[in-house]
Every structure is written in C-alpha cells, then in structure tokens.
Amino acid sequence: MPVAQFRLDEKAWKVYWQDSKGKWHFIDDIEPNEDFEKQLKIVDEGHNGMFWG
C-alpha cells in the first residue's frame, strides 16, 4: 500500500500523498527539507492523521 512518496528537488526532499486515482500530490504544509530522515519521521508520525489516520 503506497503511503507517501519522497522526491529530491533542488537538494531538498519533498513529501507527496497519493489520491484514490493513483496521482501523487505535493503536501505544501510539509516544508521541503535537506534532511531525509526528518521527512521520514514526519510521515512515520502521521502528520495530523494524513498517513495513518
């Protein structure tokens, strides 16, 4: 099951979510960050129920 997608853009990782049609969308309230582990932690913690709620 796809949960999130991480894309490296201009040296910063962006986080995306997938809609019911399989299209990926940038999550604009998660700031792009050079630290991949920080982005992974945000997804792991759920980000306001977006990923695991």
PDB file of N, CA, C, O and CB in Angstrom:
ATOM      1  N   MET A   1       0.842  -1.186   0.000  1.00  0.00           N
ATOM      2  CA  MET A   1       0.000   0.000   0.000  1.00  0.00           C
ATOM      3  C   MET A   1       0.883   1.244   0.000  1.00  0.00           C
ATOM      4  O   MET A   1       1.671   1.426   0.927  1.00  0.00           O
ATOM      5  CB  MET A   1      -0.955   0.001   1.220  1.00  0.00           C
ATOM      6  N   PRO A   2       0.775   2.097  -1.003  1.00  0.00           N
ATOM      7  CA  PRO A   2       1.554   3.334  -1.015  1.00  0.00           C
ATOM      8  C   PRO A   2       1.120   4.255   0.130  1.00  0.00           C
ATOM      9  O   PRO A   2      -0.071   4.486   0.338  1.00  0.00           O
ATOM     10  CB  PRO A   2       1.400   4.055  -2.372  1.00  0.00           C
ATOM     11  N   VAL A   3       2.080   4.762   0.846  1.00  0.00           N
ATOM     12  CA  VAL A   3       1.790   5.652   1.974  1.00  0.00           C
ATOM     13  C   VAL A   3       2.203   7.077   1.643  1.00  0.00           C
ATOM     14  O   VAL A   3       1.421   8.014   1.804  1.00  0.00           O
ATOM     15  CB  VAL A   3       2.510   5.170   3.249  1.00  0.00           C
ATOM     16  N   ALA A   4       3.426   7.232   1.185  1.00  0.00           N
ATOM     17  CA  ALA A   4       3.950   8.554   0.837  1.00  0.00           C
ATOM     18  C   ALA A   4       5.020   8.374  -0.229  1.00  0.00           C
ATOM     19  O   ALA A   4       5.547   7.282  -0.441  1.00  0.00           O
ATOM     20  CB  ALA A   4       4.527   9.292   2.095  1.00  0.00           C
ATOM     21  N   GLN A   5       5.318   9.477  -0.885  1.00  0.00           N
ATOM     22  CA  GLN A   5       6.401   9.470  -1.858  1.00  0.00           C
ATOM     23  C   GLN A   5       7.324  10.632  -1.512  1.00  0.00           C
ATOM     24  O   GLN A   5       6.875  11.726  -1.172  1.00  0.00           O
ATOM     25  CB  GLN A   5       5.860   9.581  -3.335  1.00  0.00           C
ATOM     26  N   PHE A   6       8.624  10.368  -1.605  1.00  0.00           N
ATOM     27  CA  PHE A   6       9.619  11.387  -1.326  1.00  0.00           C
ATOM     28  C   PHE A   6      10.350  11.698  -2.621  1.00  0.00           C
ATOM     29  O   PHE A   6      10.784  10.794  -3.333  1.00  0.00           O
ATOM     30  CB  PHE A   6      10.609  10.928  -0.216  1.00  0.00           C
ATOM     31  N   ARG A   7      10.481  12.984  -2.920  1.00  0.00           N
ATOM     32  CA  ARG A   7      11.187  13.395  -4.135  1.00  0.00           C
ATOM     33  C   ARG A   7      12.248  14.428  -3.769  1.00  0.00           C
ATOM     34  O   ARG A   7      11.990  15.376  -3.028  1.00  0.00           O
ATOM     35  CB  ARG A   7      10.195  13.972  -5.194  1.00  0.00           C
ATOM     36  N   LEU A   8      13.438  14.219  -4.305  1.00  0.00           N
ATOM     37  CA  LEU A   8      14.531  15.158  -4.091  1.00  0.00           C
ATOM     38  C   LEU A   8      14.446  16.227  -5.174  1.00  0.00           C
ATOM     39  O   LEU A   8      14.558  15.929  -6.363  1.00  0.00           O
ATOM     40  CB  LEU A   8      15.924  14.434  -4.113  1.00  0.00           C
ATOM     41  N   ASP A   9      14.247  17.469  -4.756  1.00  0.00           N
ATOM     42  CA  ASP A   9      14.107  18.576  -5.692  1.00  0.00           C
ATOM     43  C   ASP A   9      14.985  19.731  -5.221  1.00  0.00           C
ATOM     44  O   ASP A   9      14.751  20.311  -4.160  1.00  0.00           O
ATOM     45  CB  ASP A   9      12.620  19.021  -5.818  1.00  0.00           C
ATOM     46  N   GLU A  10      15.987  20.055  -6.016  1.00  0.00           N
ATOM     47  CA  GLU A  10      16.910  21.140  -5.684  1.00  0.00           C
ATOM     48  C   GLU A  10      17.518  20.966  -4.288  1.00  0.00           C
ATOM     49  O   GLU A  10      17.532  21.899  -3.486  1.00  0.00           O
ATOM     50  CB  GLU A  10      16.189  22.484  -5.772  1.00  0.00           C
ATOM     51  N   LYS A  11      18.014  19.774  -4.016  1.00  0.00           N
ATOM     52  CA  LYS A  11      18.709  19.425  -2.772  1.00  0.00           C
ATOM     53  C   LYS A  11      17.814  19.383  -1.538  1.00  0.00           C
ATOM     54  O   LYS A  11      18.323  19.368  -0.417  1.00  0.00           O
ATOM     55  CB  LYS A  11      19.808  20.397  -2.535  1.00  0.00           C
ATOM     56  N   ALA A  12      16.501  19.365  -1.715  1.00  0.00           N
ATOM     57  CA  ALA A  12      15.576  19.265  -0.583  1.00  0.00           C
ATOM     58  C   ALA A  12      14.526  18.198  -0.892  1.00  0.00           C
ATOM     59  O   ALA A  12      14.043  18.085  -2.019  1.00  0.00           O
ATOM     60  CB  ALA A  12      14.896  20.644  -0.286  1.00  0.00           C
ATOM     61  N   TRP A  13      14.187  17.423   0.134  1.00  0.00           N
ATOM     62  CA  TRP A  13      13.191  16.364  -0.017  1.00  0.00           C
ATOM     63  C   TRP A  13      11.789  16.935   0.149  1.00  0.00           C
ATOM     64  O   TRP A  13      11.513  17.680   1.089  1.00  0.00           O
ATOM     65  CB  TRP A  13      13.435  15.233   1.004  1.00  0.00           C
ATOM     66  N   LYS A  14      10.912  16.573  -0.780  1.00  0.00           N
ATOM     67  CA  LYS A  14       9.503  16.950  -0.706  1.00  0.00           C
ATOM     68  C   LYS A  14       8.680  15.690  -0.472  1.00  0.00           C
ATOM     69  O   LYS A  14       9.050  14.602  -0.916  1.00  0.00           O
ATOM     70  CB  LYS A  14       9.041  17.689  -2.005  1.00  0.00           C
ATOM     71  N   VAL A  15       7.558  15.849   0.232  1.00  0.00           N
ATOM     72  CA  VAL A  15       6.687  14.720   0.551  1.00  0.00           C
ATOM     73  C   VAL A  15       5.388  14.852  -0.242  1.00  0.00           C
ATOM     74  O   VAL A  15       4.808  15.933  -0.345  1.00  0.00           O
ATOM     75  CB  VAL A  15       6.399  14.650   2.082  1.00  0.00           C
ATOM     76  N   TYR A  16       4.948  13.721  -0.799  1.00  0.00           N
ATOM     77  CA  TYR A  16       3.742  13.672  -1.625  1.00  0.00           C
ATOM     78  C   TYR A  16       2.779  12.617  -1.078  1.00  0.00           C
ATOM     79  O   TYR A  16       3.202  11.643  -0.455  1.00  0.00           O
ATOM     80  CB  TYR A  16       4.100  13.366  -3.104  1.00  0.00           C
ATOM     81  N   TRP A  17       1.481  12.821  -1.317  1.00  0.00           N
ATOM     82  CA  TRP A  17       0.456  11.841  -0.960  1.00  0.00           C
ATOM     83  C   TRP A  17      -0.230  11.392  -2.246  1.00  0.00           C
ATOM     84  O   TRP A  17      -0.212  12.098  -3.255  1.00  0.00           O
ATOM     85  CB  TRP A  17      -0.583  12.437   0.062  1.00  0.00           C
ATOM     86  N   GLN A  18      -0.835  10.205  -2.193  1.00  0.00           N
ATOM     87  CA  GLN A  18      -1.481   9.635  -3.378  1.00  0.00           C
ATOM     88  C   GLN A  18      -2.993   9.676  -3.232  1.00  0.00           C
ATOM     89  O   GLN A  18      -3.534   9.265  -2.206  1.00  0.00           O
ATOM     90  CB  GLN A  18      -1.010   8.191  -3.612  1.00  0.00           C
ATOM     91  N   ASP A  19      -3.682  10.178  -4.269  1.00  0.00           N
ATOM     92  CA  ASP A  19      -5.147  10.197  -4.228  1.00  0.00           C
ATOM     93  C   ASP A  19      -5.704   8.845  -4.683  1.00  0.00           C
ATOM     94  O   ASP A  19      -4.946   7.940  -5.033  1.00  0.00           O
ATOM     95  CB  ASP A  19      -5.704  11.341  -5.119  1.00  0.00           C
ATOM     96  N   SER A  20      -7.018   8.719  -4.674  1.00  0.00           N
ATOM     97  CA  SER A  20      -7.664   7.439  -4.988  1.00  0.00           C
ATOM     98  C   SER A  20      -7.483   7.021  -6.454  1.00  0.00           C
ATOM     99  O   SER A  20      -7.724   5.863  -6.797  1.00  0.00           O
ATOM    100  CB  SER A  20      -9.145   7.522  -4.666  1.00  0.00           C
ATOM    101  N   LYS A  21      -7.070   7.930  -7.299  1.00  0.00           N
ATOM    102  CA  LYS A  21      -6.834   7.617  -8.713  1.00  0.00           C
ATOM    103  C   LYS A  21      -5.367   7.319  -9.002  1.00  0.00           C
ATOM    104  O   LYS A  21      -4.986   7.112 -10.154  1.00  0.00           O
ATOM    105  CB  LYS A  21      -7.300   8.769  -9.586  1.00  0.00           C
ATOM    106  N   GLY A  22      -4.542   7.299  -7.947  1.00  0.00           N
ATOM    107  CA  GLY A  22      -3.139   6.971  -8.105  1.00  0.00           C
ATOM    108  C   GLY A  22      -2.234   8.144  -8.444  1.00  0.00           C
ATOM    109  O   GLY A  22      -1.049   7.956  -8.719  1.00  0.00           O
ATOM    110  N   LYS A  23      -2.782   9.347  -8.428  1.00  0.00           N
ATOM    111  CA  LYS A  23      -1.986  10.533  -8.736  1.00  0.00           C
ATOM    112  C   LYS A  23      -1.338  11.065  -7.451  1.00  0.00           C
ATOM    113  O   LYS A  23      -1.974  11.117  -6.398  1.00  0.00           O
ATOM    114  CB  LYS A  23      -2.868  11.631  -9.405  1.00  0.00           C
ATOM    115  N   TRP A  24      -0.052  11.463  -7.558  1.00  0.00           N
ATOM    116  CA  TRP A  24       0.689  11.981  -6.404  1.00  0.00           C
ATOM    117  C   TRP A  24       0.602  13.505  -6.352  1.00  0.00           C
ATOM    118  O   TRP A  24       0.677  14.182  -7.377  1.00  0.00           O
ATOM    119  CB  TRP A  24       2.165  11.533  -6.460  1.00  0.00           C
ATOM    120  N   HIS A  25       0.438  14.037  -5.115  1.00  0.00           N
ATOM    121  CA  HIS A  25       0.299  15.479  -4.899  1.00  0.00           C
ATOM    122  C   HIS A  25       1.271  15.932  -3.817  1.00  0.00           C
ATOM    123  O   HIS A  25       1.410  15.283  -2.780  1.00  0.00           O
ATOM    124  CB  HIS A  25      -1.157  15.842  -4.509  1.00  0.00           C
ATOM    125  N   PHE A  26       1.941  17.055  -4.069  1.00  0.00           N
ATOM    126  CA  PHE A  26       2.851  17.652  -3.096  1.00  0.00           C
ATOM    127  C   PHE A  26       2.063  18.128  -1.878  1.00  0.00           C
ATOM    128  O   PHE A  26       0.996  18.728  -2.015  1.00  0.00           O
ATOM    129  CB  PHE A  26       3.640  18.828  -3.729  1.00  0.00           C
ATOM    130  N   ILE A  27       2.592  17.859  -0.696  1.00  0.00           N
ATOM    131  CA  ILE A  27       1.956  18.313   0.545  1.00  0.00           C
ATOM    132  C   ILE A  27       2.616  19.635   0.917  1.00  0.00           C
ATOM    133  O   ILE A  27       3.728  19.659   1.445  1.00  0.00           O
ATOM    134  CB  ILE A  27       2.095  17.240   1.713  1.00  0.00           C
ATOM    135  N   ASP A  28       1.920  20.732   0.637  1.00  0.00           N
ATOM    136  CA  ASP A  28       2.551  22.039   0.790  1.00  0.00           C
ATOM    137  C   ASP A  28       2.728  22.497   2.231  1.00  0.00           C
ATOM    138  O   ASP A  28       3.469  23.449   2.476  1.00  0.00           O
ATOM    139  CB  ASP A  28       1.756  23.048   0.065  1.00  0.00           C
ATOM    140  N   ASP A  29       2.073  21.853   3.191  1.00  0.00           N
ATOM    141  CA  ASP A  29       2.303  22.252   4.583  1.00  0.00           C
ATOM    142  C   ASP A  29       3.415  21.441   5.261  1.00  0.00           C
ATOM    143  O   ASP A  29       3.637  21.577   6.464  1.00  0.00           O
ATOM    144  CB  ASP A  29       1.016  22.107   5.373  1.00  0.00           C
ATOM    145  N   ILE A  30       4.108  20.601   4.491  1.00  0.00           N
ATOM    146  CA  ILE A  30       5.348  19.973   4.957  1.00  0.00           C
ATOM    147  C   ILE A  30       6.467  20.638   4.162  1.00  0.00           C
ATOM    148  O   ILE A  30       6.616  20.405   2.963  1.00  0.00           O
ATOM    149  CB  ILE A  30       5.337  18.379   4.761  1.00  0.00           C
ATOM    150  N   GLU A  31       7.243  21.460   4.843  1.00  0.00           N
ATOM    151  CA  GLU A  31       8.319  22.198   4.181  1.00  0.00           C
ATOM    152  C   GLU A  31       9.361  21.249   3.608  1.00  0.00           C
ATOM    153  O   GLU A  31       9.771  20.310   4.291  1.00  0.00           O
ATOM    154  CB  GLU A  31       8.979  23.173   5.157  1.00  0.00           C
ATOM    155  N   PRO A  32       9.802  21.468   2.370  1.00  0.00           N
ATOM    156  CA  PRO A  32      10.919  20.684   1.834  1.00  0.00           C
ATOM    157  C   PRO A  32      12.126  20.821   2.762  1.00  0.00           C
ATOM    158  O   PRO A  32      12.367  21.883   3.337  1.00  0.00           O
ATOM    159  CB  PRO A  32      11.283  21.146   0.388  1.00  0.00           C
ATOM    160  N   ASN A  33      12.877  19.731   2.897  1.00  0.00           N
ATOM    161  CA  ASN A  33      13.999  19.725   3.831  1.00  0.00           C
ATOM    162  C   ASN A  33      15.135  18.889   3.265  1.00  0.00           C
ATOM    163  O   ASN A  33      14.894  17.870   2.618  1.00  0.00           O
ATOM    164  CB  ASN A  33      13.564  19.185   5.211  1.00  0.00           C
ATOM    165  N   GLU A  34      16.359  19.308   3.501  1.00  0.00           N
ATOM    166  CA  GLU A  34      17.530  18.560   3.035  1.00  0.00           C
ATOM    167  C   GLU A  34      17.727  17.262   3.809  1.00  0.00           C
ATOM    168  O   GLU A  34      18.404  16.349   3.336  1.00  0.00           O
ATOM    169  CB  GLU A  34      18.778  19.418   3.151  1.00  0.00           C
ATOM    170  N   ASP A  35      17.135  17.180   5.001  1.00  0.00           N
ATOM    171  CA  ASP A  35      17.300  16.016   5.869  1.00  0.00           C
ATOM    172  C   ASP A  35      16.188  14.990   5.595  1.00  0.00           C
ATOM    173  O   ASP A  35      15.052  15.156   6.040  1.00  0.00           O
ATOM    174  CB  ASP A  35      17.290  16.446   7.361  1.00  0.00           C
ATOM    175  N   PHE A  36      16.541  13.923   4.852  1.00  0.00           N
ATOM    176  CA  PHE A  36      15.557  12.897   4.514  1.00  0.00           C
ATOM    177  C   PHE A  36      14.969  12.255   5.765  1.00  0.00           C
ATOM    178  O   PHE A  36      13.767  11.996   5.821  1.00  0.00           O
ATOM    179  CB  PHE A  36      16.189  11.829   3.630  1.00  0.00           C
ATOM    180  N   GLU A  37      15.802  11.996   6.763  1.00  0.00           N
ATOM    181  CA  GLU A  37      15.322  11.355   7.992  1.00  0.00           C
ATOM    182  C   GLU A  37      14.240  12.189   8.680  1.00  0.00           C
ATOM    183  O   GLU A  37      13.310  11.629   9.261  1.00  0.00           O
ATOM    184  CB  GLU A  37      16.488  11.122   8.955  1.00  0.00           C
ATOM    185  N   LYS A  38      14.348  13.495   8.624  1.00  0.00           N
ATOM    186  CA  LYS A  38      13.323  14.370   9.211  1.00  0.00           C
ATOM    187  C   LYS A  38      11.996  14.205   8.468  1.00  0.00           C
ATOM    188  O   LYS A  38      10.937  14.130   9.091  1.00  0.00           O
ATOM    189  CB  LYS A  38      13.781  15.854   9.171  1.00  0.00           C
ATOM    190  N   GLN A  39      12.056  14.148   7.145  1.00  0.00           N
ATOM    191  CA  GLN A  39      10.843  13.967   6.354  1.00  0.00           C
ATOM    192  C   GLN A  39      10.209  12.602   6.634  1.00  0.00           C
ATOM    193  O   GLN A  39       8.991  12.484   6.761  1.00  0.00           O
ATOM    194  CB  GLN A  39      11.154  14.112   4.855  1.00  0.00           C
ATOM    195  N   LEU A  40      11.048  11.588   6.725  1.00  0.00           N
ATOM    196  CA  LEU A  40      10.562  10.248   7.032  1.00  0.00           C
ATOM    197  C   LEU A  40       9.877  10.208   8.400  1.00  0.00           C
ATOM    198  O   LEU A  40       8.850   9.550   8.564  1.00  0.00           O
ATOM    199  CB  LEU A  40      11.718   9.242   6.989  1.00  0.00           C
ATOM    200  N   LYS A  41      10.441  10.904   9.369  1.00  0.00           N
ATOM    201  CA  LYS A  41       9.856  10.953  10.714  1.00  0.00           C
ATOM    202  C   LYS A  41       8.479  11.625  10.687  1.00  0.00           C
ATOM    203  O   LYS A  41       7.559  11.185  11.377  1.00  0.00           O
ATOM    204  CB  LYS A  41      10.796  11.705  11.683  1.00  0.00           C
ATOM    205  N   ILE A  42       8.340  12.677   9.900  1.00  0.00           N
ATOM    206  CA  ILE A  42       7.043  13.368   9.779  1.00  0.00           C
ATOM    207  C   ILE A  42       5.983  12.399   9.264  1.00  0.00           C
ATOM    208  O   ILE A  42       4.869  12.358   9.786  1.00  0.00           O
ATOM    209  CB  ILE A  42       7.154  14.600   8.830  1.00  0.00           C
ATOM    210  N   VAL A  43       6.327  11.621   8.243  1.00  0.00           N
ATOM    211  CA  VAL A  43       5.382  10.646   7.695  1.00  0.00           C
ATOM    212  C   VAL A  43       5.114   9.545   8.715  1.00  0.00           C
ATOM    213  O   VAL A  43       3.964   9.149   8.910  1.00  0.00           O
ATOM    214  CB  VAL A  43       5.921  10.039   6.380  1.00  0.00           C
ATOM    215  N   ASP A  44       6.155   9.051   9.363  1.00  0.00           N
ATOM    216  CA  ASP A  44       6.007   7.988  10.359  1.00  0.00           C
ATOM    217  C   ASP A  44       5.086   8.411  11.500  1.00  0.00           C
ATOM    218  O   ASP A  44       4.311   7.601  12.008  1.00  0.00           O
ATOM    219  CB  ASP A  44       7.373   7.591  10.914  1.00  0.00           C
ATOM    220  N   GLU A  45       5.169   9.668  11.901  1.00  0.00           N
ATOM    221  CA  GLU A  45       4.317  10.187  12.988  1.00  0.00           C
ATOM    222  C   GLU A  45       2.905  10.505  12.517  1.00  0.00           C
ATOM    223  O   GLU A  45       2.030  10.769  13.341  1.00  0.00           O
ATOM    224  CB  GLU A  45       4.939  11.437  13.592  1.00  0.00           C
ATOM    225  N   GLY A  46       2.667  10.486  11.220  1.00  0.00           N
ATOM    226  CA  GLY A  46       1.308  10.607  10.695  1.00  0.00           C
ATOM    227  C   GLY A  46       0.899  11.947  10.140  1.00  0.00           C
ATOM    228  O   GLY A  46      -0.054  12.010   9.364  1.00  0.00           O
ATOM    229  N   HIS A  47       1.572  13.023  10.497  1.00  0.00           N
ATOM    230  CA  HIS A  47       1.234  14.381  10.036  1.00  0.00           C
ATOM    231  C   HIS A  47      -0.267  14.640  10.079  1.00  0.00           C
ATOM    232  O   HIS A  47      -0.944  14.661   9.051  1.00  0.00           O
ATOM    233  CB  HIS A  47       1.750  14.601   8.615  1.00  0.00           C
ATOM    234  N   ASN A  48      -0.765  14.836  11.289  1.00  0.00           N
ATOM    235  CA  ASN A  48      -2.183  15.170  11.516  1.00  0.00           C
ATOM    236  C   ASN A  48      -3.150  14.117  10.973  1.00  0.00           C
ATOM    237  O   ASN A  48      -4.235  14.454  10.500  1.00  0.00           O
ATOM    238  CB  ASN A  48      -2.499  16.508  10.879  1.00  0.00           C
ATOM    239  N   GLY A  49      -2.762  12.852  11.039  1.00  0.00           N
ATOM    240  CA  GLY A  49      -3.628  11.772  10.607  1.00  0.00           C
ATOM    241  C   GLY A  49      -3.659  11.540   9.096  1.00  0.00           C
ATOM    242  O   GLY A  49      -4.429  10.713   8.608  1.00  0.00           O
ATOM    243  N   MET A  50      -2.836  12.257   8.373  1.00  0.00           N
ATOM    244  CA  MET A  50      -2.871  12.159   6.914  1.00  0.00           C
ATOM    245  C   MET A  50      -2.431  10.795   6.405  1.00  0.00           C
ATOM    246  O   MET A  50      -2.996  10.297   5.431  1.00  0.00           O
ATOM    247  CB  MET A  50      -1.999  13.227   6.306  1.00  0.00           C
ATOM    248  N   PHE A  51      -1.452  10.186   7.027  1.00  0.00           N
ATOM    249  CA  PHE A  51      -0.904   8.936   6.505  1.00  0.00           C
ATOM    250  C   PHE A  51      -1.433   7.686   7.198  1.00  0.00           C
ATOM    251  O   PHE A  51      -1.570   6.647   6.552  1.00  0.00           O
ATOM    252  CB  PHE A  51       0.577   8.962   6.617  1.00  0.00           C
ATOM    253  N   TRP A  52      -1.725   7.754   8.460  1.00  0.00           N
ATOM    254  CA  TRP A  52      -2.105   6.543   9.203  1.00  0.00           C
ATOM    255  C   TRP A  52      -3.475   6.686   9.864  1.00  0.00           C
ATOM    256  O   TRP A  52      -3.879   5.783  10.596  1.00  0.00           O
ATOM    257  CB  TRP A  52      -1.051   6.224  10.267  1.00  0.00           C
ATOM    258  N   GLY A  53      -4.196   7.765   9.643  1.00  0.00           N
ATOM    259  CA  GLY A  53      -5.448   8.004  10.342  1.00  0.00           C
ATOM    260  C   GLY A  53      -6.619   7.715   9.550  1.00  0.00           C
ATOM    261  O   GLY A  53      -7.742   7.876  10.027  1.00  0.00           O
TER     262      GLY A  53
END
